[in-house]
Amino acid sequence: MPGQRRRKRQHHEASQRSAARFAPENGRWEVLLETGDESEFFAFVRRIHGPDSGIDRSAVRPDRFCAREPGRAWCRVSLFVPHPATPSDA
């Protein structure tokens, strides 16, 4: 298929950049919301992704953890918080 090698390479490079950006030595994931209510979860995610939220969408990680039993699912939204810049010793 034409262009498949290029697309795969671009996807691989993007995932490497993301892994380097969100590495543990660069910061930590801070939980913004933990809930068992899916409607609350989706409303919060929509609010975060809104144009006036002021939050970098690429630094938000929505997770939906599901159990095998109905009613036991819960959801979490985390934000990557970089470590503060250390002042130089100059």
N, C-alpha and C positions, 0 to 999 in steps of 0.2 A: 504494500500500500504506500503510495507516495507521501513523503513527509513523516512517516511513522518514526524513523530513527531520530529525526530532529525533535519531534514532540516528546519522545521518551527521554532524550538527553536534557531537554528543557525542564521536564518534570523532575528528573533526578537532581539537576542543579538547584531547582527551587526547594526541594526537600532538604538538600544539604545546607542551603542558606538558612532555612527555618530551624533546622537542628542546631546550627551554630548560634543563631540568635537567641534561642530559648534554652541554651545549655545551663545546667545548674550553677556554674561559676559566674554566669551573667546576671542572675536574679532568681526570683522564686515565684511560684504560682500562688496567688492569694484568692481564697474562696470569697466570692461576692454573694452567692445565694446557694442554699441547699434546701430542697423541698421535695415533698412527695406528691405535690399537686402539679400535674402537667400543664394545666391552664396558667398557673402562676409562673411556671418555668418559661413557657412560650411568650407570655406577656413581657417578662423581664428581658428575654433575648431580643424581642422586637424593640423594646425601649433602648437597649444598649446599642443596637444597630441603627437607631434613628439618626437623622442628620445633625441633631443638636446635642448629642450625648457627649461629644468631646473625647471619646475613647477610641483608641486605635482598634479597629475591628480585627486586625490580624493578631492582636495580643489577647483576644478573648477566646476561651476554650469552653464550649458548652459540652457537657457530658451527660448522657442518659444511661444509668445503670439499671438493668432490668433483672429481676429475679424470675424464676420459673413460675411462681405463684402470682396470680393476678392481684393487684393492689399492693404489691411489695416493691414496685418500681420507685426509684427516686432519681432526682436530677440535681446537677450541680453546675454552676457557672463560675469559672475562675478567670482571673486577670493576671497576666505576667507583669510583675513589678521588678524592674531592673535595680541592681544594687546602686546605691548612691555613688557618685564619682568621688574618688578619694583625692584630697588636695595634694598637690605636688610638694615635695620637700625643698623647693627652690628658695 
